[in-house]
Amino acid sequence: MNFVSKSLPLLILFSCSLPSTAEAKDPVLAKVNGVAIKKSDVEKQLWQSQSLVMTEALIDRQLFIAAAKQAKIKIPKKEIDVRIERIEKQVPEGQSLKEQLKANGLDIKGLREEIGFELLRDRLVEHLAKITVTKEEVQSAFEDNKLRLGQPPAFKLRQIVVSSEKEATDMRIALSAGADFGKLAAAKSLDPASKEKGGELGFVSANVLDSRLVEALMKMEVGAVSPVIQLGQTYLLLNVQDKKDGVPANFPDVAKGIENALRDRKTQQARPVVLKQLREIATIERL
């Protein structure tokens, strides 16, 4: 009897320190003026917001599918096969598309269905919006992008990256006086990848550089050092070691690709307009 009476307070204390089953499954995440916000409250809000987004997306999907059926638009299996082949070519060597999809909870069948829907939707938009691409539009786009579509110029560069304009200016003065660019880069540059190589970047294609920088580099002589260039919160100096001239694209080689790109852009721009029209004439009941 004494054993029970002595042990009872300890048992009560121990039992009070353990959360109830309900509390363990639905813990309190925060309190506002004493009012508890539980895990279930957060999950409910997430479910409601996500379910609304998904419901609207599925409504849009059904509207496109129904309209395409009415317009007798079908996507040949071969078109889906071509798109799958393109995706497979982008898979890193040693991996398979099937493995990558599986890792993301997907499979080939689901991917084919999604590609088929996207092609169907875009074909419908082209049809309803009466999208066309003229020869003049293709020619104009070619003239504007002739160099980028071909082989763009490339510049063999070295760089020094520092944190202040004054430091960059002082270095440029030192370089003008005969200082060694590579040694300065190795000692002072903030870019760890290039500083170990004396600032070497190798050949850099013009199509990955800002157009204003390309314009400046085109005017620079081989061996010259650029003025101080601000890039975000850093300042850099570029040394042009060599240049490769660009080779303009040949129109017949790229015309079809330009046409497809222009059509895709017009389709993307028209899609919200077509969808708005489909929603206006549809009967949508949200239960």
KOLMARVO-318744 format. One record per residue (C-alpha): residue number from 1; residue in three letters; x, y, z. Coordinates in Angstrom, 2 decimals, padded with zeros to 5 digits. Layout:
N
+-----+-----+---------+---------+---------+
|   i |  aa |       u |       v |       w |
+-----+-----+---------+---------+---------+
| NUM | Ala |       X |       Y |       Z |
...
+-----+-----+---------+---------+---------+
***
This chain:
287
+-----+-----+---------+---------+---------+
|   i |  aa |       u |       v |       w |
+-----+-----+---------+---------+---------+
|   1 | Met |  000.00 |  000.00 |  000.00 |
|   2 | Asn |  002.86 |  002.28 |  000.83 |
|   3 | Phe |  004.45 |  001.37 | -002.53 |
|   4 | Val |  001.35 |  002.52 | -004.41 |
|   5 | Ser |  000.98 |  005.75 | -002.49 |
|   6 | Lys |  004.63 |  006.66 | -002.98 |
|   7 | Ser |  004.64 |  005.77 | -006.67 |
|   8 | Leu |  001.38 |  007.46 | -007.64 |
|   9 | Pro |  002.66 |  011.06 | -007.85 |
|  10 | Leu |  005.57 |  009.91 | -010.03 |
|  11 | Leu |  003.21 |  008.03 | -012.36 |
|  12 | Ile |  000.93 |  011.08 | -012.62 |
|  13 | Leu |  003.93 |  013.33 | -013.40 |
|  14 | Phe |  005.22 |  010.92 | -016.04 |
|  15 | Ser |  001.82 |  010.57 | -017.73 |
|  16 | Cys |  001.37 |  014.35 | -017.82 |
|  17 | Ser |  004.70 |  014.80 | -019.57 |
|  18 | Leu |  003.62 |  012.71 | -022.55 |
|  19 | Pro |  001.46 |  014.33 | -025.26 |
|  20 | Ser | -001.89 |  012.76 | -025.90 |
|  21 | Thr | -002.40 |  010.74 | -029.05 |
|  22 | Ala | -004.46 |  013.59 | -030.53 |
|  23 | Glu | -001.75 |  016.15 | -029.73 |
|  24 | Ala |  000.96 |  013.94 | -031.26 |
|  25 | Lys | -001.00 |  013.64 | -034.51 |
|  26 | Asp | -002.01 |  017.28 | -034.62 |
|  27 | Pro |  000.69 |  019.35 | -032.89 |
|  28 | Val |  000.35 |  023.06 | -032.14 |
|  29 | Leu |  002.69 |  024.99 | -034.46 |
|  30 | Ala |  002.11 |  028.48 | -033.07 |
|  31 | Lys | -000.09 |  030.53 | -030.76 |
|  32 | Val | -001.55 |  033.99 | -031.35 |
|  33 | Asn | -002.80 |  035.66 | -028.16 |
|  34 | Gly | -003.23 |  032.22 | -026.71 |
|  35 | Val | -005.12 |  030.82 | -029.70 |
|  36 | Ala | -003.44 |  027.70 | -031.07 |
|  37 | Ile | -002.60 |  027.19 | -034.74 |
|  38 | Lys | -002.39 |  023.45 | -035.35 |
|  39 | Lys | -000.80 |  021.38 | -038.07 |
|  40 | Ser | -004.27 |  020.44 | -039.31 |
|  41 | Asp | -005.11 |  024.15 | -039.75 |
|  42 | Val | -002.08 |  024.61 | -042.01 |
|  43 | Glu | -002.83 |  021.45 | -043.97 |
|  44 | Lys | -006.44 |  022.54 | -044.47 |
|  45 | Gln | -005.36 |  025.92 | -045.86 |
|  46 | Leu | -002.80 |  024.28 | -048.15 |
|  47 | Trp | -005.34 |  021.77 | -049.40 |
|  48 | Gln | -007.93 |  024.46 | -050.09 |
|  49 | Ser | -005.52 |  026.73 | -051.98 |
|  50 | Gln | -003.96 |  023.89 | -053.99 |
|  51 | Ser | -007.27 |  022.26 | -054.76 |
|  52 | Leu | -008.62 |  025.54 | -056.15 |
|  53 | Val | -005.59 |  025.96 | -058.41 |
|  54 | Met | -005.77 |  022.35 | -059.59 |
|  55 | Thr | -009.53 |  022.53 | -060.18 |
|  56 | Glu | -009.14 |  025.57 | -062.43 |
|  57 | Ala | -006.25 |  023.91 | -064.30 |
|  58 | Leu | -008.36 |  020.80 | -064.93 |
|  59 | Ile | -011.28 |  022.96 | -066.09 |
|  60 | Asp | -008.97 |  024.64 | -068.61 |
|  61 | Arg | -007.68 |  021.27 | -069.77 |
|  62 | Gln | -011.17 |  019.92 | -070.32 |
|  63 | Leu | -012.20 |  023.04 | -072.24 |
|  64 | Phe | -009.25 |  022.67 | -074.62 |
|  65 | Ile | -009.88 |  018.94 | -075.11 |
|  66 | Ala | -013.60 |  019.41 | -075.80 |
|  67 | Ala | -012.98 |  022.27 | -078.23 |
|  68 | Ala | -010.30 |  020.29 | -080.07 |
|  69 | Lys | -012.67 |  017.36 | -080.40 |
|  70 | Gln | -015.37 |  019.64 | -081.78 |
|  71 | Ala | -012.85 |  021.07 | -084.26 |
|  72 | Lys | -011.83 |  017.49 | -085.20 |
|  73 | Ile | -008.21 |  018.13 | -084.30 |
|  74 | Lys | -006.08 |  015.06 | -083.64 |
|  75 | Ile | -002.38 |  014.65 | -082.93 |
|  76 | Pro | -000.64 |  011.85 | -084.85 |
|  77 | Lys |  001.33 |  009.41 | -082.70 |
|  78 | Lys |  004.42 |  010.23 | -084.77 |
|  79 | Glu |  004.47 |  013.84 | -083.53 |
|  80 | Ile |  004.52 |  012.66 | -079.92 |
|  81 | Asp |  007.29 |  010.19 | -080.79 |
|  82 | Val |  009.41 |  013.01 | -082.24 |
|  83 | Arg |  008.99 |  015.08 | -079.07 |
|  84 | Ile |  009.91 |  012.08 | -076.89 |
|  85 | Glu |  013.05 |  011.52 | -078.98 |
|  86 | Arg |  014.09 |  015.15 | -078.44 |
|  87 | Ile |  013.68 |  014.79 | -074.69 |
|  88 | Glu |  015.66 |  011.54 | -074.67 |
|  89 | Lys |  018.59 |  013.29 | -076.35 |
|  90 | Gln |  018.74 |  015.71 | -073.42 |
|  91 | Val |  019.09 |  012.93 | -070.83 |
|  92 | Pro |  022.65 |  012.78 | -069.42 |
|  93 | Glu |  024.82 |  009.92 | -070.64 |
|  94 | Gly |  024.50 |  006.81 | -068.51 |
|  95 | Gln |  020.91 |  007.59 | -067.54 |
|  96 | Ser |  017.59 |  006.78 | -069.17 |
|  97 | Leu |  014.45 |  008.83 | -069.57 |
|  98 | Lys |  012.49 |  006.09 | -067.84 |
|  99 | Glu |  014.75 |  006.28 | -064.78 |
| 100 | Gln |  014.50 |  010.07 | -064.58 |
| 101 | Leu |  010.72 |  009.97 | -064.84 |
| 102 | Lys |  010.48 |  007.25 | -062.19 |
| 103 | Ala |  012.60 |  009.33 | -059.80 |
| 104 | Asn |  009.98 |  012.08 | -060.12 |
| 105 | Gly |  007.01 |  009.74 | -059.74 |
| 106 | Leu |  006.22 |  009.75 | -063.46 |
| 107 | Asp |  006.28 |  007.29 | -066.34 |
| 108 | Ile |  006.48 |  007.29 | -070.14 |
| 109 | Lys |  002.73 |  006.86 | -070.52 |
| 110 | Gly |  002.03 |  009.95 | -068.43 |
| 111 | Leu |  004.67 |  011.94 | -070.32 |
| 112 | Arg |  003.15 |  010.95 | -073.67 |
| 113 | Glu | -000.29 |  012.02 | -072.46 |
| 114 | Glu |  001.03 |  015.40 | -071.34 |
| 115 | Ile |  002.90 |  015.99 | -074.60 |
| 116 | Gly | -000.17 |  014.93 | -076.55 |
| 117 | Phe | -002.32 |  017.41 | -074.64 |
| 118 | Glu |  000.13 |  020.29 | -075.15 |
| 119 | Leu |  000.28 |  019.63 | -078.90 |
| 120 | Leu | -003.51 |  019.36 | -079.07 |
| 121 | Arg | -004.00 |  022.59 | -077.11 |
| 122 | Asp | -001.55 |  024.56 | -079.22 |
| 123 | Arg | -002.96 |  023.21 | -082.49 |
| 124 | Leu | -006.41 |  024.30 | -081.32 |
| 125 | Val | -005.18 |  027.79 | -080.42 |
| 126 | Glu | -003.53 |  028.12 | -083.84 |
| 127 | His | -006.82 |  027.08 | -085.44 |
| 128 | Leu | -009.13 |  029.33 | -083.43 |
| 129 | Ala | -006.81 |  032.35 | -083.42 |
| 130 | Lys | -006.06 |  031.85 | -087.12 |
| 131 | Ile | -002.32 |  032.14 | -086.49 |
| 132 | Thr | -000.13 |  032.58 | -089.54 |
| 133 | Val |  003.53 |  033.40 | -090.09 |
| 134 | Thr |  004.41 |  035.29 | -093.25 |
| 135 | Lys |  007.60 |  035.00 | -095.30 |
| 136 | Glu |  008.26 |  038.66 | -094.53 |
| 137 | Glu |  008.15 |  037.98 | -090.79 |
| 138 | Val |  010.57 |  035.08 | -091.14 |
| 139 | Gln |  012.95 |  037.16 | -093.27 |
| 140 | Ser |  012.82 |  040.07 | -090.84 |
| 141 | Ala |  013.54 |  037.82 | -087.84 |
| 142 | Phe |  016.44 |  036.29 | -089.76 |
| 143 | Glu |  017.99 |  039.69 | -090.49 |
| 144 | Asp |  017.67 |  040.70 | -086.83 |
| 145 | Asn |  019.29 |  037.49 | -085.58 |
| 146 | Lys |  021.55 |  036.49 | -088.46 |
| 147 | Leu |  024.75 |  036.43 | -086.43 |
| 148 | Arg |  023.23 |  034.80 | -083.35 |
| 149 | Leu |  021.63 |  032.06 | -085.45 |
| 150 | Gly |  024.93 |  031.31 | -087.14 |
| 151 | Gln |  028.26 |  031.03 | -085.40 |
| 152 | Pro |  028.56 |  034.11 | -083.17 |
| 153 | Pro |  031.88 |  035.86 | -082.52 |
| 154 | Ala |  033.92 |  034.54 | -079.62 |
| 155 | Phe |  036.50 |  036.23 | -077.42 |
| 156 | Lys |  039.35 |  034.63 | -075.53 |
| 157 | Leu |  039.29 |  036.50 | -072.25 |
| 158 | Arg |  041.00 |  036.90 | -068.91 |
| 159 | Gln |  039.28 |  038.65 | -066.03 |
| 160 | Ile |  040.00 |  040.28 | -062.69 |
| 161 | Val |  037.02 |  040.63 | -060.35 |
| 162 | Val |  037.18 |  042.96 | -057.33 |
| 163 | Ser |  034.71 |  044.47 | -054.88 |
| 164 | Ser |  035.28 |  048.21 | -055.41 |
| 165 | Glu |  035.55 |  050.57 | -058.35 |
| 166 | Lys |  038.62 |  052.22 | -056.83 |
| 167 | Glu |  040.49 |  048.94 | -056.59 |
| 168 | Ala |  039.59 |  048.11 | -060.20 |
| 169 | Thr |  040.72 |  051.57 | -061.36 |
| 170 | Asp |  044.03 |  051.24 | -059.48 |
| 171 | Met |  044.62 |  047.86 | -061.09 |
| 172 | Arg |  043.92 |  049.23 | -064.56 |
| 173 | Ile |  046.52 |  051.97 | -063.94 |
| 174 | Ala |  048.99 |  049.31 | -062.79 |
| 175 | Leu |  048.29 |  047.24 | -065.92 |
| 176 | Ser |  048.83 |  050.32 | -068.10 |
| 177 | Ala |  052.20 |  050.75 | -066.40 |
| 178 | Gly |  053.20 |  047.19 | -067.31 |
| 179 | Ala |  051.89 |  045.00 | -064.46 |
| 180 | Asp |  051.26 |  041.36 | -065.35 |
| 181 | Phe |  047.52 |  040.67 | -065.78 |
| 182 | Gly |  047.79 |  036.99 | -064.85 |
| 183 | Lys |  049.71 |  037.65 | -061.65 |
| 184 | Leu |  047.28 |  040.37 | -060.58 |
| 185 | Ala |  044.32 |  038.07 | -061.25 |
| 186 | Ala |  045.89 |  035.23 | -059.27 |
| 187 | Ala |  046.60 |  037.53 | -056.33 |
| 188 | Lys |  043.53 |  039.78 | -056.24 |
| 189 | Ser |  040.59 |  038.39 | -058.21 |
| 190 | Leu |  037.53 |  037.32 | -056.24 |
| 191 | Asp |  036.49 |  034.67 | -058.78 |
| 192 | Pro |  037.91 |  031.38 | -057.41 |
| 193 | Ala |  037.48 |  029.42 | -060.64 |
| 194 | Ser |  039.45 |  031.77 | -062.89 |
| 195 | Lys |  041.97 |  033.26 | -060.46 |
| 196 | Glu |  043.79 |  029.94 | -060.15 |
| 197 | Lys |  044.40 |  030.14 | -063.91 |
| 198 | Gly |  045.53 |  033.75 | -063.92 |
| 199 | Gly |  042.02 |  034.96 | -064.74 |
| 200 | Glu |  041.72 |  032.72 | -067.83 |
| 201 | Leu |  038.15 |  032.22 | -069.11 |
| 202 | Gly |  039.01 |  030.69 | -072.48 |
| 203 | Phe |  036.87 |  031.50 | -075.51 |
| 204 | Val |  033.50 |  032.99 | -074.55 |
| 205 | Ser |  030.73 |  033.07 | -077.16 |
| 206 | Ala |  029.12 |  036.43 | -077.83 |
| 207 | Asn |  025.65 |  034.95 | -077.44 |
| 208 | Val |  026.17 |  034.51 | -073.67 |
| 209 | Leu |  027.40 |  038.08 | -073.16 |
| 210 | Asp |  025.46 |  041.32 | -072.78 |
| 211 | Ser |  025.08 |  043.00 | -076.16 |
| 212 | Arg |  026.72 |  046.20 | -074.87 |
| 213 | Leu |  029.73 |  044.22 | -073.69 |
| 214 | Val |  029.97 |  042.46 | -077.06 |
| 215 | Glu |  029.92 |  045.82 | -078.81 |
| 216 | Ala |  032.79 |  047.03 | -076.62 |
| 217 | Leu |  034.82 |  043.85 | -077.07 |
| 218 | Met |  034.41 |  044.00 | -080.85 |
| 219 | Lys |  036.11 |  047.41 | -080.84 |
| 220 | Met |  038.99 |  046.34 | -078.58 |
| 221 | Glu |  042.34 |  045.26 | -080.01 |
| 222 | Val |  043.79 |  041.88 | -079.07 |
| 223 | Gly |  045.89 |  042.39 | -075.94 |
| 224 | Ala |  043.87 |  045.39 | -074.74 |
| 225 | Val |  042.35 |  045.74 | -071.28 |
| 226 | Ser |  038.78 |  046.94 | -070.96 |
| 227 | Pro |  037.64 |  049.95 | -068.94 |
| 228 | Val |  036.27 |  049.14 | -065.48 |
| 229 | Ile |  032.98 |  047.22 | -065.85 |
| 230 | Gln |  030.42 |  047.08 | -063.05 |
| 231 | Leu |  028.66 |  043.73 | -062.71 |
| 232 | Gly |  026.17 |  043.72 | -059.83 |
| 233 | Gln |  028.14 |  044.46 | -056.66 |
| 234 | Thr |  031.51 |  043.69 | -058.25 |
| 235 | Tyr |  033.84 |  045.38 | -060.72 |
| 236 | Leu |  035.90 |  043.68 | -063.36 |
| 237 | Leu |  038.59 |  044.16 | -065.95 |
| 238 | Leu |  038.71 |  042.07 | -069.12 |
| 239 | Asn |  041.79 |  041.32 | -071.17 |
| 240 | Val |  041.14 |  040.28 | -074.80 |
| 241 | Gln |  043.70 |  037.62 | -075.76 |
| 242 | Asp |  042.20 |  036.56 | -079.06 |
| 243 | Lys |  039.08 |  036.86 | -081.22 |
| 244 | Lys |  037.11 |  034.63 | -083.55 |
| 245 | Asp |  034.91 |  036.25 | -086.17 |
| 246 | Gly |  031.28 |  035.23 | -086.34 |
| 247 | Val |  029.83 |  033.37 | -089.31 |
| 248 | Pro |  026.29 |  034.51 | -090.28 |
| 249 | Ala |  023.60 |  031.86 | -090.63 |
| 250 | Asn |  022.43 |  030.69 | -094.05 |
| 251 | Phe |  018.74 |  031.59 | -094.48 |
| 252 | Pro |  017.54 |  028.30 | -096.04 |
| 253 | Asp |  019.15 |  026.36 | -093.17 |
| 254 | Val |  017.30 |  028.24 | -090.43 |
| 255 | Ala |  014.10 |  029.49 | -092.08 |
| 256 | Lys |  011.93 |  026.60 | -090.88 |
| 257 | Gly |  013.20 |  026.92 | -087.33 |
| 258 | Ile |  012.48 |  030.66 | -087.33 |
| 259 | Glu |  008.99 |  030.06 | -088.66 |
| 260 | Asn |  008.28 |  027.50 | -085.93 |
| 261 | Ala |  009.65 |  029.82 | -083.24 |
| 262 | Leu |  007.49 |  032.71 | -084.43 |
| 263 | Arg |  004.42 |  030.47 | -084.56 |
| 264 | Asp |  005.10 |  029.17 | -081.05 |
| 265 | Arg |  005.42 |  032.72 | -079.72 |
| 266 | Lys |  002.18 |  033.82 | -081.36 |
| 267 | Thr |  000.45 |  030.71 | -080.01 |
| 268 | Gln |  001.61 |  031.42 | -076.46 |
| 269 | Gln |  000.39 |  035.00 | -076.72 |
| 270 | Ala | -003.01 |  033.90 | -078.10 |
| 271 | Arg | -003.58 |  031.08 | -075.59 |
| 272 | Pro | -005.05 |  033.23 | -072.75 |
| 273 | Val | -007.36 |  034.96 | -075.22 |
| 274 | Val | -008.66 |  031.67 | -076.63 |
| 275 | Leu | -009.08 |  030.21 | -073.15 |
| 276 | Lys | -011.07 |  033.27 | -072.05 |
| 277 | Gln | -013.38 |  032.78 | -075.03 |
| 278 | Leu | -013.83 |  029.07 | -074.26 |
| 279 | Arg | -014.69 |  029.84 | -070.65 |
| 280 | Glu | -017.24 |  032.45 | -071.68 |
| 281 | Ile | -019.22 |  030.03 | -073.82 |
| 282 | Ala | -018.90 |  027.02 | -071.49 |
| 283 | Thr | -021.17 |  025.98 | -068.65 |
| 284 | Ile | -018.90 |  025.58 | -065.62 |
| 285 | Glu | -020.40 |  024.41 | -062.33 |
| 286 | Arg | -018.25 |  024.58 | -059.22 |
| 287 | Leu | -019.75 |  022.33 | -056.54 |
+-----+-----+---------+---------+---------+
***
